[in-house]
């Protein structure tokens, strides 16, 4: 067993601890770092799962990237893609809807595309979600000059 972040070999106890708390196999150092990111930014666990799945797929994601206004759950800066994980999309208010639209406008004005993914898509269809994001990345690469 190896850490999904650094490739360091981990023992069964560390594997169990990271899987139980985060759902991803990480060494003690990276488990601690990811838990700090979660506490500091209220990062949803699905964002952690998607981040490492995208990393495994070769997409070069960044977790909790600052866009100049707020922290974005996941960003793929090479193609200017921001990914937000929706946790409570079934109980959205009209104020939250307009706030989300304004955030998307802010990102778009800075050349970024923002997509919102329901947490259930990641929880139940992680591989399909990753493949769809890779398709979006491919489309963005074809339409903009990659950084």
C-alpha positions in Angstrom: 0.0 0.0 0.0 1.3 3.4 -0.9 0.2 7.0 -0.3 -1.9 8.4 -3.2 -0.1 11.7 -2.8 3.6 11.0 -2.4 3.9 7.3 -3.2 5.5 6.5 0.2 4.8 3.0 1.5 2.2 2.9 4.3 1.4 0.2 6.8 -2.0 -1.3 7.4 -2.8 0.8 10.4 -2.1 4.1 8.5 -4.0 2.7 5.5 -7.0 2.0 7.8 -6.8 5.4 9.6 -6.7 7.4 6.3 -9.4 5.3 4.7 -11.7 5.5 7.7 -11.3 9.3 8.1 -10.9 10.5 4.5 -11.7 7.6 2.2 -8.3 7.8 0.4 -5.1 6.0 1.2 -2.6 8.5 2.5 0.5 8.5 4.6 0.4 10.1 8.1 1.8 13.4 6.8 -0.7 13.8 3.9 -3.6 12.6 6.1 -2.8 15.4 8.5 -2.4 18.0 5.7 -5.7 17.1 4.0 -7.5 17.2 7.4 -6.2 20.7 7.9 -7.4 21.7 4.5 -10.9 20.3 5.3 -11.0 22.2 8.6 -9.7 25.5 7.2 -12.0 25.5 4.1 -15.0 23.3 5.0 -13.9 21.1 2.1 -16.5 18.4 1.3 -15.1 14.8 1.4 -16.3 14.3 -2.2 -13.9 17.0 -3.2 -11.0 15.0 -1.7 -12.1 11.9 -3.5 -12.5 13.7 -6.8 -9.2 15.5 -6.4 -7.3 12.2 -6.0 -9.3 10.5 -8.8 -8.4 13.4 -11.2 -4.8 13.3 -10.0 -4.7 9.5 -10.8 -6.2 10.3 -14.3 -3.4 12.8 -15.0 -5.4 16.0 -14.8 -3.1 18.0 -12.5 -5.9 19.3 -10.1 -5.3 21.8 -7.3 -7.3 21.5 -4.1 -8.9 24.6 -2.5 -7.4 27.1 -5.0 -7.9 30.8 -4.3 -9.5 32.5 -7.3 -9.1 36.1 -6.1 -12.6 36.2 -4.4 -13.0 32.8 -2.7 -11.6 29.4 -2.4 -12.6 26.9 -5.2 -12.9 23.2 -4.2 -10.8 22.0 -7.2 -9.1 23.9 -10.0 -7.5 22.7 -13.2 -5.4 25.9 -14.0 -4.0 24.6 -17.3 -7.4 25.0 -18.9 -8.9 27.5 -16.4 -11.5 25.2 -15.0 -13.0 25.6 -11.5 -14.9 22.8 -10.0 -17.3 23.3 -7.1 -19.0 20.5 -5.2 -22.7 21.1 -4.4 -23.7 19.5 -1.1 -27.2 21.0 -0.5 -28.4 21.6 -4.1 -31.9 20.3 -3.2 -32.4 23.1 -0.7 -31.0 26.0 -2.6 -32.6 29.4 -2.0 -33.0 32.1 -4.5 -30.3 34.2 -2.7 -27.9 31.3 -3.0 -28.8 30.8 -6.7 -28.0 34.4 -7.6 -24.8 34.3 -5.5 -23.7 31.2 -7.4 -24.4 32.9 -10.7 -22.4 36.0 -9.6 -19.5 33.7 -8.6 -19.6 32.0 -12.0 -19.7 35.5 -13.7 -16.7 36.6 -11.7 -14.8 33.5 -12.7 -15.8 33.8 -16.3 -14.7 37.4 -16.5 -11.3 36.2 -15.4 -11.2 33.6 -18.1 -12.3 30.6 -16.0 -15.1 28.2 -16.5 -16.9 27.0 -13.4 -18.8 23.8 -13.2 -20.9 22.7 -10.2 -21.1 18.9 -9.5 -23.6 17.4 -7.1 -21.9 15.5 -4.4 -24.0 12.4 -5.2 -22.4 12.2 -8.7 -19.0 11.8 -7.0 -20.2 9.5 -4.2 -22.0 7.0 -6.6 -20.4 7.7 -10.1 -16.8 8.7 -9.4 -15.4 7.1 -12.5 -18.1 8.5 -14.8 -17.6 11.9 -13.2 -13.9 11.8 -13.8 -14.4 10.8 -17.4 -16.8 13.6 -18.0 -14.4 16.1 -16.4 -11.6 14.8 -18.6 -13.9 15.4 -21.6 -14.5 19.0 -20.4 -10.8 19.5 -20.0 -10.2 18.1 -23.5 -12.8 20.5 -24.9 -11.4 23.5 -23.1 -7.9 22.6 -24.4 -9.2 22.6 -27.9 -10.9 26.0 -27.5 -8.3 27.9 -25.5 -4.6 28.0 -25.4 -3.5 25.8 -22.5 -1.2 27.4 -20.0 
